[in-house]
């Protein structure tokens, strides 16, 4: 895990980012505030094949900018341009943001170093040996959960969501389900909302019959033992409350961080 914090980063920790490694590809799912420094512990910018952004909240995409500087000005060993997949509407938003400070005359601030694309959330995305599928979530802006499949293994990522049957369907039968756990139990009563508690994450995992639950995207105020206890009361499979630097291997790997 390159970043496991919610929108307010825990001290010494980064916001949402996960490095998924298969035999043929290295893919970063989300690249939130502070996460690129952790990704670099495993791979340099030009060694990343693709970055896929779930939604356009800063704690999920902002470190695309320092990655861009690494690709532009770092010590490059090749001219590889990583794919940057943004959700519908995301390219315009990101270009508007970087346009406020991009100063290279006549240059495409993003396109010079990234192959910028917008994914179709209704279609499968094939990246060499990895097949990626999406599902909309219940969040404050359009957001898409992701499912990665390679070499017979599967890994689902909730992104940000309130309880949602579409996310459960996407995660069904996955070897591992990485789910946010932003809210305390009291937060479950919030209306409207775009997040889940550890207990609700576990209920989704149980309904989806996943093999393992990984809890992430939690605040500094969270008690990790309490998060795990609440989840285990609803889900009888293995539960991990992940931190930056957590690494897991199941058919194809998920890694990053310390």
Secondary structure as UniProt FT lines:
FT   TURN            11..12
FT   STRAND          17..21
FT   STRAND          26..31
FT   TURN            33..34
FT   HELIX           35..39
FT   TURN            40..42
FT   HELIX           45..47
FT   STRAND          50..52
FT   HELIX           58..61
FT   TURN            62..63
FT   HELIX           64..73
FT   STRAND          83..86
FT   TURN            88..89
FT   HELIX           90..98
FT   TURN            99..101
FT   TURN            105..106
FT   TURN            109..113
FT   STRAND          115..118
FT   TURN            121..122
FT   STRAND          125..127
FT   TURN            128..129
FT   STRAND          130..136
FT   STRAND          144..150
FT   TURN            151..152
FT   STRAND          153..157
FT   HELIX           165..171
FT   TURN            172..173
FT   STRAND          176..180
FT   HELIX           185..189
FT   HELIX           198..208
FT   STRAND          212..216
FT   TURN            220..221
FT   HELIX           224..232
FT   TURN            233..234
FT   STRAND          238..241
FT   TURN            244..245
FT   STRAND          248..249
FT   STRAND          253..255
//
